[in-house]
């Protein structure tokens, strides 16, 4: 008899939050608190928080289940080395 596991990801059981999501969100929260409370850059702090929340949204576009992972894949796709091959007809 075999025991199978659906996923090898460390899931915390709260709407699919993983350890990597928390590691990314903690500096964002600390930076928001510092900017919002101790500097006059309150608008920048709120904008940064909204961008961070947007990046942590779960999506079903690919096997990567958070927006920041998909944005990383898009950036890698756009900046990768492009090789063009031209063929002369005739």
PyMOL commands that place a pseudoatom at each C-alpha (Angstrom):
pseudoatom trace, name=CA, resn=UNK, resi=1, chain=A, elem=C, hetatm=0, pos=[0.000, 0.000, 0.000]
pseudoatom trace, name=CA, resn=UNK, resi=2, chain=A, elem=C, hetatm=0, pos=[1.334, 3.432, -0.998]
pseudoatom trace, name=CA, resn=UNK, resi=3, chain=A, elem=C, hetatm=0, pos=[0.666, 6.759, 0.609]
pseudoatom trace, name=CA, resn=UNK, resi=4, chain=A, elem=C, hetatm=0, pos=[0.350, 9.531, -1.943]
pseudoatom trace, name=CA, resn=UNK, resi=5, chain=A, elem=C, hetatm=0, pos=[0.636, 13.243, -1.370]
pseudoatom trace, name=CA, resn=UNK, resi=6, chain=A, elem=C, hetatm=0, pos=[-1.228, 15.748, -3.535]
pseudoatom trace, name=CA, resn=UNK, resi=7, chain=A, elem=C, hetatm=0, pos=[1.457, 18.405, -3.360]
pseudoatom trace, name=CA, resn=UNK, resi=8, chain=A, elem=C, hetatm=0, pos=[4.943, 18.719, -1.945]
pseudoatom trace, name=CA, resn=UNK, resi=9, chain=A, elem=C, hetatm=0, pos=[4.440, 22.427, -1.228]
pseudoatom trace, name=CA, resn=UNK, resi=10, chain=A, elem=C, hetatm=0, pos=[4.271, 23.528, 2.373]
pseudoatom trace, name=CA, resn=UNK, resi=11, chain=A, elem=C, hetatm=0, pos=[0.736, 24.767, 2.613]
pseudoatom trace, name=CA, resn=UNK, resi=12, chain=A, elem=C, hetatm=0, pos=[-0.312, 26.582, 5.778]
pseudoatom trace, name=CA, resn=UNK, resi=13, chain=A, elem=C, hetatm=0, pos=[-3.965, 25.684, 5.299]
pseudoatom trace, name=CA, resn=UNK, resi=14, chain=A, elem=C, hetatm=0, pos=[-5.255, 29.265, 5.035]
pseudoatom trace, name=CA, resn=UNK, resi=15, chain=A, elem=C, hetatm=0, pos=[-6.495, 29.818, 1.483]
pseudoatom trace, name=CA, resn=UNK, resi=16, chain=A, elem=C, hetatm=0, pos=[-3.378, 28.239, -0.041]
pseudoatom trace, name=CA, resn=UNK, resi=17, chain=A, elem=C, hetatm=0, pos=[-0.806, 30.498, 1.618]
pseudoatom trace, name=CA, resn=UNK, resi=18, chain=A, elem=C, hetatm=0, pos=[2.681, 29.027, 1.405]
pseudoatom trace, name=CA, resn=UNK, resi=19, chain=A, elem=C, hetatm=0, pos=[5.856, 29.731, 3.354]
pseudoatom trace, name=CA, resn=UNK, resi=20, chain=A, elem=C, hetatm=0, pos=[7.389, 31.557, 0.368]
pseudoatom trace, name=CA, resn=UNK, resi=21, chain=A, elem=C, hetatm=0, pos=[4.383, 33.916, 0.266]
pseudoatom trace, name=CA, resn=UNK, resi=22, chain=A, elem=C, hetatm=0, pos=[4.933, 34.858, 3.896]
pseudoatom trace, name=CA, resn=UNK, resi=23, chain=A, elem=C, hetatm=0, pos=[8.662, 35.357, 3.353]
pseudoatom trace, name=CA, resn=UNK, resi=24, chain=A, elem=C, hetatm=0, pos=[7.876, 37.787, 0.523]
pseudoatom trace, name=CA, resn=UNK, resi=25, chain=A, elem=C, hetatm=0, pos=[5.040, 39.567, 2.377]
pseudoatom trace, name=CA, resn=UNK, resi=26, chain=A, elem=C, hetatm=0, pos=[6.871, 40.233, 5.670]
pseudoatom trace, name=CA, resn=UNK, resi=27, chain=A, elem=C, hetatm=0, pos=[9.381, 42.776, 4.271]
pseudoatom trace, name=CA, resn=UNK, resi=28, chain=A, elem=C, hetatm=0, pos=[6.520, 44.420, 2.382]
pseudoatom trace, name=CA, resn=UNK, resi=29, chain=A, elem=C, hetatm=0, pos=[4.536, 44.864, 5.601]
pseudoatom trace, name=CA, resn=UNK, resi=30, chain=A, elem=C, hetatm=0, pos=[7.535, 46.188, 7.532]
pseudoatom trace, name=CA, resn=UNK, resi=31, chain=A, elem=C, hetatm=0, pos=[8.365, 48.632, 4.730]
pseudoatom trace, name=CA, resn=UNK, resi=32, chain=A, elem=C, hetatm=0, pos=[4.737, 49.816, 4.636]
pseudoatom trace, name=CA, resn=UNK, resi=33, chain=A, elem=C, hetatm=0, pos=[4.664, 50.410, 8.394]
pseudoatom trace, name=CA, resn=UNK, resi=34, chain=A, elem=C, hetatm=0, pos=[7.962, 52.327, 8.347]
pseudoatom trace, name=CA, resn=UNK, resi=35, chain=A, elem=C, hetatm=0, pos=[6.995, 54.473, 5.345]
pseudoatom trace, name=CA, resn=UNK, resi=36, chain=A, elem=C, hetatm=0, pos=[3.462, 55.148, 6.540]
pseudoatom trace, name=CA, resn=UNK, resi=37, chain=A, elem=C, hetatm=0, pos=[4.235, 55.904, 10.182]
pseudoatom trace, name=CA, resn=UNK, resi=38, chain=A, elem=C, hetatm=0, pos=[7.641, 57.543, 10.196]
pseudoatom trace, name=CA, resn=UNK, resi=39, chain=A, elem=C, hetatm=0, pos=[7.954, 59.430, 6.899]
pseudoatom trace, name=CA, resn=UNK, resi=40, chain=A, elem=C, hetatm=0, pos=[5.817, 61.908, 4.958]
pseudoatom trace, name=CA, resn=UNK, resi=41, chain=A, elem=C, hetatm=0, pos=[5.575, 59.375, 2.076]
pseudoatom trace, name=CA, resn=UNK, resi=42, chain=A, elem=C, hetatm=0, pos=[2.130, 58.051, 3.010]
pseudoatom trace, name=CA, resn=UNK, resi=43, chain=A, elem=C, hetatm=0, pos=[0.850, 57.961, -0.568]
pseudoatom trace, name=CA, resn=UNK, resi=44, chain=A, elem=C, hetatm=0, pos=[3.900, 56.008, -1.726]
pseudoatom trace, name=CA, resn=UNK, resi=45, chain=A, elem=C, hetatm=0, pos=[3.402, 53.580, 1.156]
pseudoatom trace, name=CA, resn=UNK, resi=46, chain=A, elem=C, hetatm=0, pos=[-0.231, 52.921, 0.216]
pseudoatom trace, name=CA, resn=UNK, resi=47, chain=A, elem=C, hetatm=0, pos=[0.658, 52.496, -3.481]
pseudoatom trace, name=CA, resn=UNK, resi=48, chain=A, elem=C, hetatm=0, pos=[3.426, 50.053, -2.562]
pseudoatom trace, name=CA, resn=UNK, resi=49, chain=A, elem=C, hetatm=0, pos=[1.034, 48.093, -0.364]
pseudoatom trace, name=CA, resn=UNK, resi=50, chain=A, elem=C, hetatm=0, pos=[-1.539, 47.879, -3.161]
pseudoatom trace, name=CA, resn=UNK, resi=51, chain=A, elem=C, hetatm=0, pos=[1.097, 46.624, -5.618]
pseudoatom trace, name=CA, resn=UNK, resi=52, chain=A, elem=C, hetatm=0, pos=[2.218, 44.046, -3.049]
pseudoatom trace, name=CA, resn=UNK, resi=53, chain=A, elem=C, hetatm=0, pos=[-1.332, 42.844, -2.437]
pseudoatom trace, name=CA, resn=UNK, resi=54, chain=A, elem=C, hetatm=0, pos=[-1.870, 42.608, -6.213]
pseudoatom trace, name=CA, resn=UNK, resi=55, chain=A, elem=C, hetatm=0, pos=[1.278, 40.482, -6.557]
pseudoatom trace, name=CA, resn=UNK, resi=56, chain=A, elem=C, hetatm=0, pos=[0.085, 38.082, -3.853]
pseudoatom trace, name=CA, resn=UNK, resi=57, chain=A, elem=C, hetatm=0, pos=[-3.296, 37.429, -5.500]
pseudoatom trace, name=CA, resn=UNK, resi=58, chain=A, elem=C, hetatm=0, pos=[-3.907, 33.774, -6.339]
pseudoatom trace, name=CA, resn=UNK, resi=59, chain=A, elem=C, hetatm=0, pos=[-4.578, 33.123, -10.021]
pseudoatom trace, name=CA, resn=UNK, resi=60, chain=A, elem=C, hetatm=0, pos=[-5.336, 30.083, -12.137]
pseudoatom trace, name=CA, resn=UNK, resi=61, chain=A, elem=C, hetatm=0, pos=[-3.445, 31.041, -15.301]
pseudoatom trace, name=CA, resn=UNK, resi=62, chain=A, elem=C, hetatm=0, pos=[-0.674, 28.506, -14.900]
pseudoatom trace, name=CA, resn=UNK, resi=63, chain=A, elem=C, hetatm=0, pos=[0.853, 26.110, -12.412]
pseudoatom trace, name=CA, resn=UNK, resi=64, chain=A, elem=C, hetatm=0, pos=[2.436, 29.128, -10.771]
pseudoatom trace, name=CA, resn=UNK, resi=65, chain=A, elem=C, hetatm=0, pos=[-0.334, 30.152, -8.414]
pseudoatom trace, name=CA, resn=UNK, resi=66, chain=A, elem=C, hetatm=0, pos=[0.590, 33.689, -7.365]
pseudoatom trace, name=CA, resn=UNK, resi=67, chain=A, elem=C, hetatm=0, pos=[0.750, 36.823, -9.458]
pseudoatom trace, name=CA, resn=UNK, resi=68, chain=A, elem=C, hetatm=0, pos=[4.352, 37.642, -8.510]
pseudoatom trace, name=CA, resn=UNK, resi=69, chain=A, elem=C, hetatm=0, pos=[5.465, 34.272, -9.877]
pseudoatom trace, name=CA, resn=UNK, resi=70, chain=A, elem=C, hetatm=0, pos=[3.673, 34.909, -13.175]
pseudoatom trace, name=CA, resn=UNK, resi=71, chain=A, elem=C, hetatm=0, pos=[5.113, 38.448, -13.369]
pseudoatom trace, name=CA, resn=UNK, resi=72, chain=A, elem=C, hetatm=0, pos=[8.575, 36.956, -12.847]
pseudoatom trace, name=CA, resn=UNK, resi=73, chain=A, elem=C, hetatm=0, pos=[8.009, 34.529, -15.715]
pseudoatom trace, name=CA, resn=UNK, resi=74, chain=A, elem=C, hetatm=0, pos=[6.837, 37.381, -17.969]
pseudoatom trace, name=CA, resn=UNK, resi=75, chain=A, elem=C, hetatm=0, pos=[9.909, 39.479, -17.133]
pseudoatom trace, name=CA, resn=UNK, resi=76, chain=A, elem=C, hetatm=0, pos=[12.242, 36.529, -17.804]
pseudoatom trace, name=CA, resn=UNK, resi=77, chain=A, elem=C, hetatm=0, pos=[10.459, 35.960, -21.128]
pseudoatom trace, name=CA, resn=UNK, resi=78, chain=A, elem=C, hetatm=0, pos=[10.870, 39.603, -22.151]
pseudoatom trace, name=CA, resn=UNK, resi=79, chain=A, elem=C, hetatm=0, pos=[14.555, 40.001, -21.237]
pseudoatom trace, name=CA, resn=UNK, resi=80, chain=A, elem=C, hetatm=0, pos=[15.853, 36.645, -22.434]
pseudoatom trace, name=CA, resn=UNK, resi=81, chain=A, elem=C, hetatm=0, pos=[18.349, 36.477, -25.278]
pseudoatom trace, name=CA, resn=UNK, resi=82, chain=A, elem=C, hetatm=0, pos=[16.585, 36.412, -28.600]
pseudoatom trace, name=CA, resn=UNK, resi=83, chain=A, elem=C, hetatm=0, pos=[18.056, 34.585, -31.572]
pseudoatom trace, name=CA, resn=UNK, resi=84, chain=A, elem=C, hetatm=0, pos=[16.758, 35.424, -35.002]
pseudoatom trace, name=CA, resn=UNK, resi=85, chain=A, elem=C, hetatm=0, pos=[17.258, 33.158, -37.997]
pseudoatom trace, name=CA, resn=UNK, resi=86, chain=A, elem=C, hetatm=0, pos=[16.789, 34.638, -41.460]
pseudoatom trace, name=CA, resn=UNK, resi=87, chain=A, elem=C, hetatm=0, pos=[16.453, 32.501, -44.577]
pseudoatom trace, name=CA, resn=UNK, resi=88, chain=A, elem=C, hetatm=0, pos=[16.640, 33.786, -48.092]
pseudoatom trace, name=CA, resn=UNK, resi=89, chain=A, elem=C, hetatm=0, pos=[13.920, 32.444, -50.344]
pseudoatom trace, name=CA, resn=UNK, resi=90, chain=A, elem=C, hetatm=0, pos=[14.934, 31.288, -53.764]
for i in range(1, 90): cmd.bond("trace and resi %d" % i, "trace and resi %d" % (i + 1))
show_as sticks, trace
zoom trace
